[in-house]
């Protein structure tokens, strides 16, 4: 647990242990839509099938509730930001000075309607300072509403936020892109001698002051297991960018409904390298080619770090260069490194987009799932219903785009440990961040801004 705490502190104060971090998830990154407008050619067996019968079985046409809501207080106003809801046509914003619960008649309290659904932010004005208000957002589609069932606020409506407007001087227009952060997924508490299997501590430590008592993984409204456990909320995406039912068994990307990030899905994880472009077993060195024609464009967009001022380009090949799909000796574009893998994925337009990039350290840490059990050698720090990872997968550590700032050396970058296979630490480093030399062959999960 001490190592876990140190890891989290290192992420929060990363400037003190390495290079200052990229903005946290959801903050403005200057990215564009990035749609390629064409099939991804990603190697999916069934994703993206256009047959209408298959569509009805796989494509999600359900009206979903809001799963993530941010409320920021200003003077006489509150800014609300929420996730884009699948199949919604408009949103109703409800607010009241009385607590909103599962028994509240929403027809009796204040409401504002927001449309079209490209607008997932709204500022409620005319509020009284130093008065507590409650807020909820409901998705609508035509005459249908996510308000369905006997207890809508516990079954079909997303989180309720309580905020007090005040004269704090904040300019709420600066917070239109602010998103909620994922929680740790740690749903257990600790005693002085052992891990509990629930968030209740019979020993000398009080669970009320531990991680398991706070955040999305402790919120009944955010903690529905159908779209991800422990407060995570994910949507499966097919090769053409369509949102799928959570029950489908083949998908190409995963949308994080909380942070607005879309993730590459790794496949063919069976211990054999090079079976597909997105093979979970494939490995890459940390390298960005500052002589490549698209280098400056990628730097300007924030997709990759700028080489120079203590940041080296890295290693174009590792000691075992044939570590990924399509590698050909003496063909630079097939090299198994971060830059050329990213280029190859963008060329085929994974899930219909060509703005895929390496994640920052904070972004990759946002999908780390610390679980509710003692770490072991075979447990991955991922929600495997959406990020499947067989025990035979070769890669246990994954690169971020974030270089490690060391005054004595520029040959290291940050990585995240998704499975600690060391017989010495025996799982205790799972979910930690660590610097590694750039010539090391690690896994890569690409990401794009979809929010």
N, C-alpha and C positions, 0 to 999 in steps of 0.2 A: 504493500500500500504506500510506503514511503517513496518507492520509486515511481509509482503512479502519480503521486502528488507532485514530485519534483518534475516529472515530465510535463504535467499540466502547467506548472509555474513557468517552465522553460518556454512553452508556447506563448503564454501571456506576456512574458518579458523577454521575448526572443532577441531583442536588440542587445541584451546583456550577454547572451550566449552565442550570438552569431549575427548575421545580417538583419537589419530591421525588416520586419515582416510586411508582406503585401497587405492591402486593406482586408478586413474581415469579410466573410461571406455576406453578400447582399449589398455592400456598399458600392458606390459607383466605380466601374472599372473601365468605362469607355469602350466597351465591346459593342459590336453591331449584331444584327440578327444572325448573320452567318449561314443562312439557308442556302444549300446548294441547288435546290430545285430538282434533284435527280435521285434515283435509287442509289442506296449506299453501296450495293455490291459487297456487303459486309460478311457474306458467308453464312447467313442464317439459313437454317433448313426450312423453317415454316414462317418466320416473321415476315410480314409484308405481303402475304398471300392475298390476292385481290378477289378470290372467289367469294361470292356473297354469303354462301353458307358458312364458310370459314370466318368471314367478317363478323357475323352475328354471334359466333361462338367466342371470338377473341377480342374484338374491338369493344372498348368500354363506352356505352351510351348512357350510363347512369348519371343522374345529377348528384354530384357529391357536395358535401358541406365544406365550409372553410375549415382548414386544419391549422392555420398559423395566422396569428393576429398580433400586430405590434401597435401599441398606443403610446404616443409621446406627448407629454403635457407642455403647453405654452401658456401665454397670458390670455385668459378667456377663451381658450381653444385647445383642441386635442387633435393631433394628426394620427390617422389610422392607416396602416398598411397591412395587406393580407395577401395570401397566395392566390394565383390564378386558379379558378375552380373549373374542373373538367365539365363541359357541357352547360355551363352557366351562360345566361343571356343578360342578366343584371344582378345587382346586389342591393339588399336593404340593410342600411346601417341603423341599428337601434341603440338608444342611449337613455339613461335615466339616473336620477339621484337615489333611486331605490335599487336594491340588489336584484339583478336579473338571475333567476333560478329556473329550474325545470317546471315550476308552477306559474311562472309569470305569463300573464296574458299580454303578448307583444302588441296586440291591437290597441292597448291603452297607453302606450308610451311613445316617446318621440321617435320618428323614423325619417330617414333620407334615402332616396333611391339613386343608385349610381349605375350608369350605363354609358357607353357600351362596356363590355367586359374587359377591354384592354385597360380600363381604368381600375386599378386595384389599390387605390389610395384616395383618401377623402379627409378633409379637415372640417371638423365640427366646430362651428364658431358660436358666439353669443353665450358662452358658458360663464358661470360665476367662478371667480378665483377662490381658492381655498375651500372648495366644496368637492366632495368625492362623487365621481360619476362612474357608472358601469356601461360598458360597450359590448355589443355583439354584432356580427355581420352574417347575413343569411343570403345564400345563393338562390337565384330563380332561373327558370327556363320556361318561357311562355307563361302559361297559367300554373305551371308546377312550381313548387317551392321545396327547398331542403327541409322546411318545417313539416315533418310528417311523423306520425306516431304519437303515442300518449304522452311521452316525455321528451319533447323535441330537443330541449337544451342538453340532455344527457345522451341522446342517441343520434341526432342529426345536425346539430348546430355546433360550430367550432368553439374555441375558447372565448370566455367572457373576461374582459380586462377591466380592472378598477384603477382609475387615474384621477389625480387631483390637479386641475389647472392652477397655475400660479405665475406670478410676475418674475419669471426666471430669465427673461431676455432672449430666449431661444427664437431663432428664425425658423419656423416649422417648414418653410419651403426648401430648406436644406436637407430634409429627411425623407424625401419622396422615395428613395431607393433603399432605405433601411429595412433589413429583414431580420427575422428571428433567427437565433442560433439553435442548432441541435443540442440536445442534452447528451450526457455521457453514456446513458443506458445502464449505469450502475444502480441496480435496484435492490442491493443488499446493504446491510449495515455491518459494523464490526464491533466486537467486544474486545476486551484486553487480550483475549487468548484465541479467538477464532472468528471466521466469517459466519454470518447468519445467512439463511436462505430466504429471508424476507427483510423488509425494512423495519425491523423491531429488534431492539437490543436489550436483552435481559441482564447484561453485565454492567460494568461501571461506565460505559460510554453511552450517551443518550442519542438515539437515532434521530431525534428531532433536530439535531444540529449537524447531521451528516448529509452527504450528497444525495442519498436516496430519498430524502424528504423534500427535495426542491426540484423545480424545473419540469420539463415536458414529460419525463418518465414517471413523474408523480402526479400528473394531471389526468384525471379520468377522461376528460373530453379529448385530450390530445393522445391518449394512450390506447386507442383502438388497435387491435392486432391485425386487422385485415389489410392495412397498408404499410405495415412495419411495426415491430414491437418496440417497447420501451420509449415511446414518444416519437420514434422515427416515422416519417410519412413519405412513401415512395410510390411512383407509378412506373410500370413497365412500358417501354417504347419499342415499336417494331422498326424494321429497316428503313421505312419511309417516313417515320416520325409520328405515326399514329399511336395514341394512348390505348393500352391494352388492359384487359381485366387482370386482376392480380393472380388469378388461378392459371393463366397460361403458362406453359412449360418451356416456351422458347421466346426470347426477346433479345434485343440488340443494345439497348441503352436503358438507363434508369434515371428518371427525373426525381430530384429531391424537392418535394412540395414545400418544405420549410425554407430552405436556403435559396431555391430557384436555380440550383446547379444541375446540369445534366451530365451523367457519367457513362463512360464506355463500359459495356459488359464484356468481361473476359470469358472465353470459351475453351473447350477442349482440354480442360484441366485434368490430365491423366498421367503426368510425369514424362510425356513425350513432347519435345520441342518442335516448333515449326509446322504445326498442322493447319493453322489458319492465321490470318492477319491479326486476329485478336486472341491468339492462344495464351491462356493463363500461365503456361509454363515458360513462355519466351522471356528473355532477359535483355537489358539494354544498359549501355553506359550513359553517364550524364555528359552530354555534349551539345553545344549549339554552334553552328558554323557561321561565323561572322563574315565569311566571304560569299555566302549563298545569296542569291538574288532576292529572296524574301526575308532576309535577316532584319533589315531596318523596319520593314512593315510590321513584323512580329514584335519587335521591340516597342515601336510606337503604340501598338495596340495593348501592350502590357502582357502579351502572351509568353514572352521569354525575357530573361534578364539581359541587360546590356553588358557586353563583354568589355573589360577594361576597368580601371580604378579598383584593382584588387580582385576582380572576378575573371577567372580564366575561362576559355571556351570549353575546357574539359577534355575528355578522351574519346576520339572518334571510334575506337575499337577497344574491346577488352582483351584479356589474355586468351579467351576462347571466343573469337569473333563470330563464329557460326552459331549464334544463340537465339535466332529469331526467324520467323517465316520469311521466305523469299530471298534470303541472303545469297549473294553471288560474289565470289572473290573478285576484287579489283573493280567492282561496280559501286561507286560511292553512294548512289541513291538507295542501295539496298542495305547499307550498313546498319548494324544493330545498335543504334544510339537514339537518344531522345529526339533530336532534331529531325532526323530522316524518318523515324517511325511516325512522328506527328505529321510530317509531310505526306506520307503514304496514306494515312487515315483520312486526311483532308482531301486528297485527290479522289478518293472513292466516295466521299460524302457520307460518312457514317450517320445513319438515321436521318438523312436528308440535309445535313449541315456540314460546312467546311471551315468552321472556326474552332476546331478542337485544339487543346493545348495541355501542357502539364499543369497540375494544380499547385497552388501555393501550399506551404506547410499547414496553414490554418484551414484551408479548404479540404485537404486530405484528412486532417484530423477531425473534420466535421462529420465524417461517416464512420469514425471509430466507435465501436460498440463494446463497452467494457464488461457487459454481461452481468450476471448475478451469481457467478460461481467462482471458485478458486481457479486461477489460470492453470492450464496444463500445456503439454507439448503439442497437442493436436487441436486446440481451440483457436479459431481465427477471430480477430476483433472486427467482425463484419456481420451485418444482418444478412445471413446466407439465403434467406428466402428471395432476396433481390440481388445479392452479390454472391452467387454460389462459388464455393472454393473447396474442392475435394481434398482430402488429406494427402493425396499423392501429388498435388501441385508442387512444382519445384520452388516457385518464388514465395518467400515469406516476408520480404521487405521491398518497399516501393519508393521510387524517387518522387521528390517534389521539384518544382522549378527553382526553389529558393537556395541560392549559394550560401555557404557557411563562411562567415567573416572571421578570418584568422590572420592576425598581423604577420605571422611567420610563414603562412602557406595559403595559396589560393586554389588548392586541388581537392577541396571537399565541398559537399553539398548536403542538404538535409534530406533525410529519408524517414519513413514511418514503418514501424514494425507491426505487421498484421498478425504474425504468428512467431512466437519465440520458441525455436526448436533446440535451443542450447541445453545440453544436459547439466550445465552448471546453474543457469538462472531458472530453468524449468518453467518457462511461461511468465515469469515475473516482469519481463520487458515488453510483453504484448501491449500494443497501443501506445508505446513510447516513441518519441522522435529522437533521432541520433544522426550525427554527421558521419559521412563516409567518403572515402576517396572516390573521385569521379570515374575512375577506370573500373570500379566494381560493377559487376553485372547484376542489376536488380530489376524487379518488375516495374511496369508503368501502367497506371490507369488514367486515361485522358479525361478531361472535363471541358465543359463549355458553359457560358452564361446563358441560361434559358429564361431567367426571371423577367 
